[in-house]
Amino acid sequence: MIRNTLESITGIGIYPLFSFVLFFVFFIGMLIWVFRQNKSHIKLLGELPLKDSPTNNHE
């Protein structure tokens, strides 16, 4: 039923392609952003959950 409805819409075939391209561009952009980050900043962010802070007391 839904498939028949979607097939009757003119130009519906472009949406899967558009979604894939959008995902691919976002994924590549995130990879570029991650690899351009300063390594010491990434290490600092990775250690944050392990550091004791006043708001992270388990006593």
WOKAWO-V864894 format. One record per backbone hydrogen bond with DSSP energy under -1.0 kcal/mol. NH is the residue of the N-H (numbers start at 0). CO is the residue of the C=O. If there is no record, write none. Layout:
<<NH/CO> <NH/CO>>
This chain:
<<4/0> <5/1> <6/2> <7/3> <8/5> <11/8> <13/10> <14/11> <17/13> <18/14> <19/15> <20/16> <21/17> <22/18> <23/19> <24/20> <25/21> <26/22> <27/23> <28/24> <29/25> <30/26> <31/27> <32/28> <33/29> <34/30> <35/31> <36/33> <41/37> <42/38> <43/39> <44/40> <45/41> <46/42> <49/46> <55/52>>
